[in-house]
Amino acid sequence: MISMKAIKMLGQNFLVDNGVIDRIIDLVAPAPGDHILEVGPGQGALTSRLAASGARVLAVELDRRLAPMLAKEFESYPLVEVLEADILKVDLPRELARHSGSRWKVAANLPYNISSQVLIKFLETPTLFTDLYLMLQKEVGDRLAAQPSCKEYGVLTLFCRLHFDVTREFIVRPGSFHPVPKVDSAILHFRALAAPRVDVGDERLFRRVVKAGFAQRRKTLWNCLKSAEFLPEEQLSAVLAECRIDPARRGETLSLDEFAALTRGIMLKGK
């Protein structure tokens, strides 16, 4: 395994606990014929285990010090490719389509400071993946598994639930990393659904409606949607009535099905 000092600005906390690595490998279950996207391979602790399985691995590393060292480390593995790039700027459909007809697993120890942004990027093209195995800050993991009407429930919860079944597999304590972070982490498994969990009509509009519903959590759904100016007030009131949604509720109380119905109603009225 490569040894390198972590860069705080990149949010690096290298996983050094072999027991945790074993548990992640057991979950990912890499095998010949698999295609695995690893984000943030760091010092290569997980990469070495993925490579040894015979799976095809695309490891995306932003750190200009580590990427060439990783490429050198794994040059004897023809199925391992190290891409020096910012995952947020990578054209994933283009990169992954180089292996036509393949859907990918993702294994990633995501820096805390970009974890939500990376997750949203994966959600833009969910059909590229079968499973995501992501190390996230425990607080973020709690949000993704939350139910309506609790403070953790939010925009990302709904975006993920539309395309994935989300399961928290286990907690990783700070001592499993170097340098040691100040918070617990969690391994989450996102299992891709064959189709969106519910028909939202227009996913871009759905995202706008959900964001509007949570934009001001203390305000009523009516005030949040009215401020977003999706429809004239009379039409908006009609949509809420047709969906049997009380406009005095708050966005955080609405289920995925209710947000989907609301989106379809706004879409139809807006035509």
Number of C-alpha atoms within 10 A of each C-alpha: 13 11 11 11 11 16 11 9 7 13 14 22 22 24 23 17 15 12 9 17 16 12 14 20 16 10 14 17 12 21 15 13 11 18 22 27 22 25 24 26 27 28 22 23 17 23 24 17 15 24 23 13 16 18 19 23 26 23 27 22 23 18 18 10 12 21 23 14 16 25 17 11 15 17 13 9 15 11 15 23 18 23 19 19 17 13 19 15 9 14 10 16 11 9 11 19 12 9 12 7 9 15 17 21 23 22 27 22 24 22 19 18 13 14 18 15 12 16 17 15 17 18 18 13 12 22 17 19 22 17 22 25 24 23 25 24 22 21 13 19 22 17 18 23 19 16 18 16 14 11 11 19 20 24 21 20 21 26 20 20 19 22 21 23 15 20 15 18 14 16 17 20 17 16 15 20 15 15 17 13 18 9 12 15 22 21 24 22 22 22 17 22 17 11 12 15 14 14 15 23 17 12 17 11 17 23 19 15 23 24 19 22 26 20 18 15 15 11 15 19 26 21 15 22 23 16 12 15 11 19 17 11 13 8 15 22 16 14 22 19 13 12 16 12 18 13 17 11 13 20 30 23 16 21 14 19 15 17 22 25 23 25 26 21 20 22 18 10 14 12 5
